[in-house]
Amino acid sequence: MAANVLKRQFIMDEAGNPIGVILPLEEFALVEEVLKQRLEGLSTEDKLAKMKKAVNDSLFMDDLREVMIAFEQADAQWAELY
């Protein structure tokens, strides 16, 4: 059985410009502290506003669905092994 492998996945805007990326955990660990520092400067209200905006971003939501489907498939394969 073939395992699903998820490498970097770029998130594009409607014009096809890269605006974000999903990283493997080992790469995320390299930038985690920088990201935490950026978020520390945001108020709870600012964070909530960003979350509310993301829900209305169709490209973000489509990408999120794709990631969840890939995860579901990988999780099912893992469950079969163990």
C-alpha positions in Angstrom: 0.0 0.0 0.0 1.4 3.4 -1.0 1.6 6.0 1.7 0.5 9.6 1.1 3.5 12.0 1.4 2.8 15.6 2.0 5.7 18.0 1.3 5.5 21.7 1.1 2.2 22.8 -0.2 1.8 26.4 -1.5 -1.4 28.3 -1.1 -2.2 30.6 -4.0 -4.4 33.6 -4.3 -7.0 34.0 -7.2 -4.3 35.5 -9.4 -2.0 32.4 -8.9 0.4 34.3 -6.6 1.8 32.3 -3.7 0.5 33.7 -0.4 1.2 30.9 2.1 2.8 27.5 2.6 2.1 24.4 4.6 5.4 23.0 5.9 6.5 19.6 7.2 6.9 19.7 11.0 10.7 19.6 10.9 10.7 22.7 8.7 8.1 24.4 10.8 10.3 23.8 13.9 12.9 26.0 12.3 10.6 29.0 12.1 8.3 28.4 15.0 9.9 30.9 17.4 9.7 33.7 14.8 6.1 33.0 14.2 5.3 32.9 17.9 6.9 36.3 18.3 4.8 37.8 15.5 1.6 36.4 17.0 2.5 37.7 20.5 2.2 41.2 19.1 -1.4 40.6 18.1 -4.3 41.1 20.4 -7.0 38.4 20.8 -9.3 40.6 18.8 -6.8 40.8 16.0 -6.3 37.0 16.0 -10.1 36.5 15.9 -10.5 38.9 13.0 -7.9 36.9 11.0 -9.7 33.7 11.7 -13.1 35.2 10.7 -11.5 36.5 7.5 -10.0 33.1 6.7 -13.5 31.4 6.8 -14.6 33.6 3.9 -11.5 32.9 1.8 -12.6 30.3 -0.7 -9.1 29.4 -1.7 -8.0 28.9 1.9 -11.1 26.8 2.6 -10.6 24.7 -0.5 -6.9 24.1 0.4 -7.9 23.2 4.0 -10.4 20.6 2.6 -7.7 19.1 0.4 -5.3 18.9 3.4 -8.0 17.3 5.6 -8.8 14.7 2.9 -5.0 13.8 2.5 -4.8 13.6 6.3 -7.9 11.3 6.5 -6.3 9.0 3.9 -3.0 8.9 5.7 -4.7 8.4 9.0 -6.7 5.5 7.6 -3.6 3.8 6.3 -1.8 4.3 9.6 -4.8 2.7 11.4 -4.6 -0.3 9.1 -1.0 -0.8 10.1 -1.5 -0.5 13.8 
